[in-house]
Amino acid sequence: MKNIIEDAMDKMALMIIDAEMNKHSDFCKFLDDELLTFHQNRPEPYTLEYMHDNFVLKVKPTLFEYSKTIPEANFLLMQMKNASVLFNEIKNQNIHVGSDFRQLHKAFKG
């Protein structure tokens, strides 16, 4: 998941400086602002949950709006969707593993 988000962030950074993308200056400003905010406020070390909650969920609604007219925004939106799906799957698997360990603990304990 981290790789998906970091790859998307790299693509965003490239879009900001791409001369062809300059015709979408409001979109480039949005990307620049979001990347800057994320990096300025990011704790060290940071978690997948932090990335998901403070970047993925934050940019998805605006990417959706831009995706109607800018194909690159649609690509980024799909990356954010993939990251969200993966993040939720990781959370669900962790819940199930925790439940399994609690059951094993009970079985061995008593």
N, C-alpha and C positions, 0 to 999 in steps of 0.2 A: 504494500500500500504506500509506504513511504516513497518508493521509487516512482510510482505512478504520479504522485503529487509533485515530487521534485522534478520529474521530466516535464510535467505540465507547466511548472513555474519557469523552467528553463525556456520553454517555448514561448511563454508569455513575455519573458525578458527579450527574446529575439524579435517578437512581434512589435514591441515598443520601439525598437530601433530600425525596423524594416521600413524602407522608404515607401513601399507599396501600401503599407498599413497607415501611413500618415493621412490618408484620405478619411480614416476613421479616428480622428484625433480624440473624440470623446471616449471611444473604446480604449484607446491606448492610455489615456489618462486614468481611466478606471483600473486598468491592469497595473499601471505604475503605482497608483495609490495603494492598491491592495497588497502588492508585493512589498512595498516599502513599510506599510503598517505591520504586516506580518513579521517581517524581519526585525523591525525596531522593537516590537513588543514580545518577541519570542524569548522564553526563558531557556536557560542552558542547564542541564539537558532538557529537551522537550520530548513529549510523548506523541504517539499516534493520535491519541484522543485530542491533544492540543491542536495538532495539525487539522484534524477533521473538524473540530468545533470552531476553530478560529480562522480557518482558511476555506476549507471545502464548503461548509454550510454557509459561510458568509458570501462567497462569490457565486454560488449556483443560481440564485434568483436573477441576478443581474446578467450573468452569462446567458440564461434562458432568454431574456429580453433581447439581448444582442444577437443571439443565434438565429433570430428570425430574418436578419438582414446580412449577417457577417458569417460566412462559412467557418472561419477559423474559431469563432466563438462557439459554434456547435461542436467542433472537435474538442475544445477545452471543456465544454459542458459534459460531453461523454466521458472524458477522463475523470472529472469530478464525480460523476455518477458511478463509474467503476470503483473509484476509491471509497465512496460511501457504501456501496454494496459489500466490498471486501471488509471494510471496517466493521460493519454490522455482523457479518459472518464470523469474524474473529471474536467479537463480543459474545455472540451466541455460543460459539464453541467453548470459550472460556467458562461460560456459565455452566454448560453441560459437564465439562471436565471437573469443575469445582463440586458439582453435585455428585459426580461419581466418586470423588475423593472423600466427600463427607460420608457417603454410604459405606465405603471401604473402611473408613475410620471407625464408624459405628460397629461394623462387623468384627473388626479386630479388638475393639475396646471391650465389647461386652458380649 
